[in-house]
Structure formats: structure tokens, C-alpha cells
Amino acid sequence: MQRKLYLVRHAQAVPGTALLKDEMRTLTSSGEAVSKQVGEFLKQKNSNLNLILASPAERTKQTSLLIAQQLTTQPEIRFEHSIYNGDVIDQLKLLTTLPDALSEVMLVGHYPTVVDLHNYLASNNKLMAMNTGELIALTIETNWQQLTGSVATFEYTFHPHLL
């Protein structure tokens, strides 16, 4: 069974300050609008998103929830600490524990790790960066347990319109 992995860099967040912990940064109004655009785009593509894995940082929680709200069917959303403070290996470990029944999964993460994960998995495309709110779709021909370097194929990217 072919699988799809969507990688999303969280949408634009308010800047950090000395009084605002990084994990507590929320989305700007532009970030909220962009997140909704990603969800609408996936709805138009007839996505059958089963699961969203996201960092527990407030900006990734908001990005995930706003994307999911736009979809026809609501995917399960799980917040995983390894997406916030882990590396590519930690995120790969998370993905390889997924059940085979899941055909479409989204990981909402942070720069630069989400780019590093893409570059590790994609056999046909390498990235230098991702914009906030950007979505990348990868096609995977193996089951989740066999996920390893260069087994995915870059399919497309979606750059939401910044408001």
C-alpha cells in the first residue's frame, strides 16, 4: 500500500521575548490564515489524512488544529515531545512505530529538523529551507516500519499565500 507523509513547518508565530517561553509562542493572524489555507488545500486534494503528529509547542498545536478543522473528516492529533526537542532520528523512530493501517500522516514540526527529515527521506529532492506554513507531500512505497533514508519520493509542495 502506498503511503503519504505530509511535512509541515508550523505557521508564522509571534516573536519570542524574554518573558515568553519559546513553547508558548502563538500564531499570528497571518499564521492562522495560512494554516487554514493548508487545510483547505488538502480538502481540495481529497486528502484522507488519518493522523497528525505535532510538537507540543503552542504554535504547532494551533497549526495542526486549524489544518484539521478544514478537512472533511477529522484526523487524530497527537502531540509528541520528540518533534519539539528531538532530531531526525527521534522523529524517524516515531514514524516507524505507526500502524500499517494509516495511509496518510502529517508531521507538523520546526525548522531545521523538518527540513532535515525531508532531506533524509526524499530520494529525488533536497531542500535548503521551508517557509512557515509550507506543506510538502512525500510518497512512500514501504510500510511505516521500513521507513529509512531515501525511500520516499517528493511529490509536491504547497506554499500558502501570506496575508
C-alpha positions as CSV (number, residue, x, y, z in Angstrom):
1,M,0.0,0.0,0.0
2,Q,1.3,3.4,-0.9
3,R,1.5,5.9,2.0
4,K,1.7,9.7,2.1
5,L,3.7,11.7,4.6
6,Y,3.0,15.4,4.8
7,L,5.6,17.6,6.4
8,V,4.6,21.0,7.6
9,R,6.6,23.7,9.2
10,H,4.4,25.4,11.7
11,A,2.8,28.7,10.6
12,Q,4.1,32.1,11.4
13,A,4.3,32.8,15.2
14,V,4.7,35.8,17.3
15,P,8.4,36.6,18.1
16,G,9.9,35.3,21.3
17,T,10.7,37.6,24.1
18,A,12.5,37.3,27.5
19,L,9.0,37.0,29.1
20,L,7.5,34.5,26.7
21,K,8.9,30.9,26.7
22,D,9.5,29.5,23.2
23,E,6.9,26.8,23.7
24,M,4.2,29.3,24.4
25,R,4.6,31.4,21.3
26,T,1.2,31.5,19.4
27,L,0.4,32.1,15.8
28,T,0.0,35.5,14.3
29,S,-3.3,36.2,12.5
30,S,-1.4,35.6,9.2
31,G,-0.2,32.3,10.6
32,E,-3.8,31.3,11.5
33,A,-5.0,32.2,7.9
34,V,-2.1,30.2,6.3
35,S,-2.9,27.1,8.5
36,K,-6.5,27.3,7.3
37,Q,-5.2,27.5,3.7
38,V,-3.2,24.3,4.1
39,G,-6.3,22.5,5.4
40,E,-8.4,23.8,2.5
41,F,-5.7,22.8,0.0
42,L,-5.7,19.2,1.4
43,K,-9.5,19.1,1.4
44,Q,-9.5,20.1,-2.3
45,K,-6.9,17.3,-2.9
46,N,-9.3,14.8,-1.3
47,S,-6.8,14.0,1.3
48,N,-7.6,11.1,3.6
49,L,-5.4,12.3,6.5
50,N,-5.5,9.7,9.3
51,L,-3.1,11.2,11.9
52,I,-1.4,14.5,12.7
53,L,1.8,14.3,14.8
54,A,2.8,17.6,16.1
55,S,5.2,19.2,18.6
56,P,3.5,20.3,21.9
57,A,4.7,23.9,21.3
58,E,1.6,26.2,21.1
59,R,2.3,27.3,17.5
60,T,2.4,23.8,16.2
61,K,-0.7,22.8,18.2
62,Q,-2.6,25.8,16.7
63,T,-1.3,25.0,13.1
64,S,-2.4,21.4,13.5
65,L,-5.8,22.1,14.8
66,L,-6.5,24.8,12.2
67,I,-5.5,22.5,9.4
68,A,-7.7,19.6,10.8
69,Q,-10.7,21.9,11.1
70,Q,-10.8,22.5,7.4
71,L,-10.8,18.8,6.5
72,T,-13.9,16.8,5.7
73,T,-13.0,14.0,8.2
74,Q,-11.2,14.8,11.4
75,P,-7.8,13.1,11.8
76,E,-6.5,12.0,15.2
77,I,-4.0,14.6,16.5
78,R,-1.1,13.6,18.8
79,F,1.4,16.0,20.4
80,E,4.9,14.4,20.7
81,H,7.8,16.0,22.6
82,S,10.3,14.3,20.3
83,I,9.1,16.6,17.5
84,Y,9.9,19.7,19.6
85,N,13.2,18.8,21.1
86,G,14.3,15.8,19.1
87,D,16.3,15.3,16.0
88,V,15.7,13.4,12.7
89,I,16.4,10.0,14.3
90,D,13.9,10.7,17.1
91,Q,11.2,11.7,14.5
92,L,12.1,8.6,12.4
93,K,11.6,6.4,15.4
94,L,8.2,8.0,16.0
95,L,7.2,7.4,12.4
96,T,8.4,3.8,12.3
97,T,6.1,2.9,15.2
98,L,3.0,3.8,13.2
99,P,0.5,1.1,12.4
100,D,0.3,0.0,8.8
101,A,-3.4,0.8,8.6
102,L,-2.5,4.5,8.4
103,S,-2.2,5.7,4.8
104,E,-1.7,9.4,5.3
105,V,0.1,11.0,8.1
106,M,1.2,14.6,8.7
107,L,4.1,15.8,10.9
108,V,4.0,19.4,12.0
109,G,7.4,20.5,13.2
110,H,10.0,23.1,13.4
111,Y,12.9,24.4,11.3
112,P,15.5,23.0,10.7
113,T,14.5,19.5,11.8
114,V,11.5,19.2,9.5
115,V,13.8,20.1,6.5
116,D,16.4,17.6,7.7
117,L,13.7,14.9,7.9
118,H,12.6,15.7,4.4
119,N,16.2,15.5,3.1
120,Y,16.8,12.2,4.8
121,L,13.7,10.6,3.4
122,A,13.3,12.1,-0.1
123,S,15.3,10.3,-2.8
124,N,14.6,12.9,-5.5
125,N,14.6,16.3,-3.9
126,K,16.7,18.2,-1.4
127,L,15.7,21.4,0.5
128,M,17.7,24.2,2.0
129,A,14.7,25.6,3.9
130,M,10.9,25.7,4.3
131,N,8.7,28.7,4.7
132,T,6.5,28.9,7.8
133,G,3.2,27.2,7.0
134,E,4.7,25.3,4.0
135,L,3.5,21.8,3.2
136,I,5.5,19.1,1.5
137,A,4.0,15.8,0.3
138,L,6.1,12.7,0.2
139,T,5.0,9.3,-1.3
140,I,6.3,6.2,0.5
141,E,6.1,2.7,-1.1
142,T,7.1,0.8,2.1
143,N,5.3,0.3,5.3
144,W,6.0,2.6,8.2
145,Q,8.3,0.1,10.0
146,Q,10.6,0.0,6.9
147,L,10.9,3.8,6.7
148,T,14.5,4.8,6.2
149,G,16.7,7.1,4.2
150,S,15.8,7.8,0.5
151,V,12.7,5.6,0.5
152,A,10.3,8.5,-0.1
153,T,9.6,10.4,-3.3
154,F,8.9,14.1,-3.2
155,E,5.5,14.7,-4.8
156,Y,4.7,18.4,-4.4
157,T,4.9,21.4,-2.1
158,F,2.2,23.9,-1.2
159,H,3.2,27.5,-0.4
160,P,0.2,29.2,1.2
161,H,-0.4,32.9,0.3
162,L,1.0,35.1,3.0
163,L,-1.6,37.7,4.2
